[in-house]
């Protein structure tokens, strides 16, 4: 039974050694990896929120941003007040105008 205890202890030590080595490798990889300037879940404050949303949206973020901007313009133009232009009094726009011939 003592040989089983020794064998079990060797397996435990081997596992602990492998675990320690993996932890060291993970720590080294984390230290070498560049850190993002902010976390993805962190809300952006101020006027740069739209640019941050576009940057974090991936490749289709640009198309989405363009679509939103276009939709805003359409809504603005749909609700814009109409302006009636005055009638023009230029002679060439009057009915029956005949241009002079040289």
Secondary structure by P-SEA (a helix, b strand, c coil): caaaaaaaaaaaaaaaaaaaaaaaaaaaaaaacccccccccccccccaaaaaaaaacccaaaaaaaaaaaaaaaaaaaacbbbbbccccccccccccccccc
